[in-house]
């Protein structure tokens, strides 16, 4: 029996498996929904990745990642737009439900975060016609403010939704609990996102106390302080009933464990604490 409502972002087992091996391991656990990263797709080839998805009738809840729009010059911004259009094509080949956008931080030498956010909106606007024509929704993923300088200058769900409102159809949000659990406006903005049909993905893990590495020490669900069930209730009340996608970067813990143990724990925790 398939584990309905659970997707595995393949970053969770990236140190144990390539994409083909990860799919085989997921299927052994009755997991039939995945979200690969582009480097994992490239490593085995897009045509082979698409074949694996089709042959196993997998649900691809998202492709990670596009974005990284701000750049110090026009050539850098144009290169980012070209790369994002390729990412859209890859997402379409995999029949992905969305392309997740980690939008990028400050360009080299800049201290102007407002201008970086303008470049994000302009970059998404530039790729949006291609995304619409390809049938691939773009999911802006706001990242925790600790990443504002280098990874994502869009840091709250409210900021992401403001960009969505500016650009119109074809753009929504990926709500990753690791990045937004702390936000005092979270419930209000989840309701706003649901009212406009903007929720495209729901990523889960946990925030450990203490956290020893702000990038590579995400917790397994239930091991930290995030109110996973409460956030899920808010997201479902807003009308989104898609899969919860486990996305864990854990260099010192889960990436060192056998992949089958990681996946079985994901299933157990999804059923018990999410």
C-alpha positions as CSV (number, residue, x, y, z in Angstrom):
1,X,0.0,0.0,0.0
2,X,1.4,3.4,-1.0
3,X,2.1,5.9,1.8
4,X,-0.4,8.4,0.7
5,X,0.4,12.1,1.3
6,X,4.2,11.6,1.8
7,X,6.8,12.7,-0.7
8,X,10.6,12.4,-0.3
9,X,12.8,15.3,-1.4
10,X,15.8,13.3,-2.6
11,X,18.2,15.7,-0.9
12,X,17.1,13.7,2.2
13,X,19.1,10.7,1.0
14,X,21.5,12.4,-1.5
15,X,24.6,11.0,0.3
16,X,23.3,7.5,0.2
17,X,21.8,7.2,-3.3
18,X,21.8,8.5,-6.8
19,X,18.3,9.2,-8.2
20,X,17.8,5.7,-9.6
21,X,18.8,4.1,-6.3
22,X,16.8,6.5,-4.3
23,X,13.6,5.7,-6.3
24,X,14.2,2.0,-5.8
25,X,14.7,2.5,-2.1
26,X,11.5,4.7,-1.9
27,X,9.4,2.1,-3.7
28,X,10.6,-0.6,-1.2
29,X,9.0,1.6,1.5
30,X,5.8,2.1,-0.6
31,X,6.7,5.8,-1.2
32,X,5.5,6.8,-4.6
33,X,6.1,10.6,-4.6
34,X,9.5,12.2,-4.9
35,X,11.2,15.6,-5.5
36,X,14.6,15.4,-7.1
37,X,17.3,18.0,-7.4
38,X,18.6,19.1,-10.8
39,X,22.1,17.9,-10.1
40,X,20.7,14.4,-9.3
41,X,18.8,14.5,-12.6
42,X,21.8,15.7,-14.6
43,X,24.0,12.9,-13.0
44,X,21.9,10.2,-14.7
45,X,20.6,12.2,-17.6
46,X,17.2,13.9,-18.1
47,X,15.9,11.2,-20.4
48,X,16.7,8.4,-18.0
49,X,15.3,10.4,-15.1
50,X,12.0,10.9,-17.0
51,X,11.9,7.2,-17.9
52,X,12.3,6.2,-14.2
53,X,9.5,8.6,-13.3
54,X,7.2,7.4,-16.0
55,X,7.9,3.7,-15.7
56,X,7.2,3.7,-11.9
57,X,4.2,6.1,-12.2
58,X,5.8,8.4,-9.7
59,X,4.3,11.7,-8.5
60,X,7.0,14.4,-8.7
61,X,5.9,17.0,-6.2
62,X,8.6,19.5,-7.3
63,X,11.9,19.9,-9.0
64,X,14.6,21.7,-7.0
65,X,15.7,24.2,-7.9
66,X,15.5,27.3,-10.0
67,X,16.1,30.9,-8.9
68,X,19.3,32.7,-8.0
69,X,18.2,35.7,-10.0
70,X,20.2,38.7,-8.6
71,X,23.5,39.3,-10.2
72,X,26.0,42.1,-10.4
73,X,25.6,42.8,-14.1
74,X,23.2,42.3,-17.0
75,X,25.1,39.3,-18.3
76,X,24.8,37.5,-14.9
77,X,21.1,38.2,-14.8
78,X,20.6,36.9,-18.4
79,X,22.5,33.7,-17.6
80,X,20.2,33.1,-14.6
81,X,17.2,33.6,-16.8
82,X,18.5,31.1,-19.4
83,X,19.3,28.6,-16.7
84,X,15.8,28.9,-15.2
85,X,14.2,28.3,-18.6
86,X,16.2,25.1,-18.8
87,X,15.0,24.2,-15.4
88,X,11.4,24.7,-16.5
89,X,12.0,22.3,-19.5
90,X,13.5,19.7,-17.1
91,X,10.5,20.0,-14.8
92,X,8.1,19.6,-17.7
93,X,10.0,16.5,-18.9
94,X,9.6,15.0,-15.4
95,X,5.9,16.0,-15.2
96,X,6.8,17.9,-12.0
97,X,4.0,19.7,-10.1
98,X,6.2,22.8,-9.8
99,X,9.6,24.2,-10.1
100,X,10.9,25.4,-6.7
101,X,12.6,28.7,-6.7
102,X,15.4,29.6,-4.2
103,X,15.5,33.2,-5.4
104,X,19.1,34.3,-4.6
105,X,20.6,36.8,-2.2
106,X,22.7,39.9,-2.6
107,X,24.9,40.3,-5.7
108,X,28.6,40.4,-5.1
109,X,29.6,43.8,-3.5
110,X,26.0,44.9,-2.9
111,X,24.3,46.0,0.3
112,X,21.0,46.9,-1.3
113,X,18.6,44.1,-0.4
114,X,15.6,46.0,-1.8
115,X,17.2,46.1,-5.2
116,X,18.0,42.4,-4.9
117,X,14.3,41.7,-4.3
118,X,13.4,43.8,-7.4
119,X,15.8,41.7,-9.5
120,X,14.0,38.6,-8.1
121,X,10.6,39.9,-9.3
122,X,12.0,40.9,-12.6
123,X,13.7,37.5,-13.1
124,X,10.6,35.6,-12.3
125,X,8.6,37.8,-14.6
126,X,11.1,37.1,-17.4
127,X,10.7,33.3,-17.2
128,X,7.0,33.3,-16.4
129,X,5.8,33.2,-20.0
130,X,7.9,30.1,-20.7
131,X,6.7,28.5,-17.5
132,X,3.0,29.2,-18.4
133,X,3.5,27.8,-21.9
134,X,5.2,24.7,-20.4
135,X,2.5,24.1,-17.8
136,X,5.0,24.4,-14.9
137,X,3.9,26.5,-11.9
138,X,6.8,28.5,-10.2
139,X,7.0,28.0,-6.5
140,X,8.8,30.8,-4.6
141,X,10.3,29.3,-1.5
142,X,10.9,32.0,1.2
143,X,14.0,31.1,3.2
144,X,14.8,31.9,6.8
145,X,16.3,35.4,7.2
146,X,19.7,33.9,8.1
147,X,20.0,33.2,4.3
148,X,19.0,36.6,3.1
149,X,22.5,37.6,2.0
150,X,23.6,34.5,0.1
151,X,20.6,32.3,-0.8
152,X,17.3,34.1,-0.7
153,X,16.4,37.7,-0.1
154,X,12.8,36.7,0.1
155,X,12.4,35.6,3.7
156,X,8.7,35.6,4.6
157,X,5.6,34.1,3.1
158,X,4.2,37.6,3.0
159,X,7.1,38.8,0.8
160,X,6.7,35.8,-1.5
161,X,3.0,36.4,-1.9
162,X,3.5,40.1,-2.6
163,X,5.6,39.0,-5.6
164,X,3.0,36.5,-6.6
165,X,0.3,39.2,-6.6
166,X,2.6,41.4,-8.7
167,X,3.1,38.8,-11.3
168,X,-0.2,37.0,-11.5
169,X,-1.1,33.5,-12.6
170,X,1.5,30.8,-12.7
171,X,3.4,31.8,-9.6
172,X,2.9,30.4,-6.0
173,X,4.8,29.5,-2.9
174,X,6.5,26.5,-1.4
175,X,6.0,26.5,2.3
176,X,9.0,24.9,4.0
177,X,8.4,24.7,7.8
178,X,12.1,25.0,8.5
179,X,12.1,28.5,7.1
180,X,8.8,29.9,8.2
181,X,7.8,28.3,11.5
182,X,9.0,31.3,13.5
183,X,7.0,33.9,11.6
184,X,4.3,35.6,13.7
185,X,2.2,36.3,10.6
186,X,2.5,32.7,9.4
187,X,-1.1,31.6,9.9
188,X,-2.5,34.8,8.4
189,X,-0.2,34.5,5.3
190,X,-1.0,30.8,4.9
191,X,-4.7,31.7,4.7
192,X,-3.9,34.5,2.2
193,X,-2.0,32.0,0.1
194,X,-4.8,29.5,0.2
195,X,-7.4,32.1,-0.7
196,X,-5.6,32.9,-4.0
197,X,-4.7,29.2,-4.7
198,X,-0.9,30.0,-4.3
199,X,0.2,27.0,-2.2
200,X,2.1,24.7,-4.4
201,X,4.3,22.7,-2.0
202,X,4.6,21.9,1.7
203,X,8.0,20.9,2.9
204,X,8.6,19.3,6.3
205,X,11.5,18.6,8.7
206,X,12.3,20.0,12.1
207,X,14.3,22.8,13.8
208,X,16.8,21.3,16.3
209,X,17.7,23.0,19.6
210,X,20.6,23.5,19.5
211,X,21.2,23.7,15.7
212,X,24.9,23.1,15.1
213,X,24.9,24.0,11.4
214,X,22.3,26.4,9.9
215,X,22.4,24.7,6.5
216,X,23.2,21.1,7.2
217,X,21.6,20.3,10.5
218,X,17.9,20.0,9.9
219,X,16.1,17.6,12.1
220,X,13.9,14.6,11.5
221,X,10.2,15.4,12.2
222,X,9.5,15.2,15.9
223,X,13.1,15.8,17.0
224,X,12.8,19.6,17.2
225,X,10.4,22.5,18.1
226,X,8.3,23.0,15.0
227,X,4.5,22.6,15.5
228,X,4.2,20.4,12.4
229,X,0.6,19.3,13.1
230,X,-0.5,22.9,13.7
231,X,1.1,24.2,10.5
232,X,-0.4,21.3,8.6
233,X,-3.9,22.2,10.0
234,X,-3.4,25.7,8.8
235,X,-2.3,24.7,5.3
236,X,-5.2,22.2,4.9
237,X,-7.7,24.8,6.3
238,X,-6.4,27.1,3.5
239,X,-7.4,24.4,1.0
240,X,-4.1,22.7,0.2
241,X,-4.2,18.9,0.5
242,X,-1.1,17.9,-1.4
243,X,1.7,15.8,-0.2
244,X,4.0,16.7,2.6
245,X,7.5,16.6,1.2
246,X,10.3,15.6,3.6
247,X,13.4,17.7,2.9
248,X,16.3,17.1,5.4
249,X,19.9,18.3,5.0
250,X,21.8,16.5,7.8
251,X,25.5,16.1,7.3
252,X,26.4,14.9,10.8
253,X,23.4,12.6,11.3
254,X,20.8,11.4,8.7
255,X,23.2,11.5,5.8
256,X,25.5,9.1,7.6
257,X,22.7,6.5,8.3
258,X,21.7,3.7,6.0
259,X,19.2,5.1,3.4
260,X,16.6,2.5,4.1
261,X,16.6,3.5,7.8
262,X,16.3,7.2,6.9
263,X,13.3,6.5,4.7
264,X,11.6,4.1,7.1
265,X,12.0,6.8,9.8
266,X,10.4,9.4,7.5
267,X,7.4,7.1,7.1
268,X,7.1,6.5,10.8
269,X,7.4,10.1,11.7
270,X,5.1,11.3,9.0
271,X,2.4,8.9,10.4
272,X,3.0,9.8,14.0
273,X,4.0,13.5,14.4
274,X,3.1,15.3,11.1
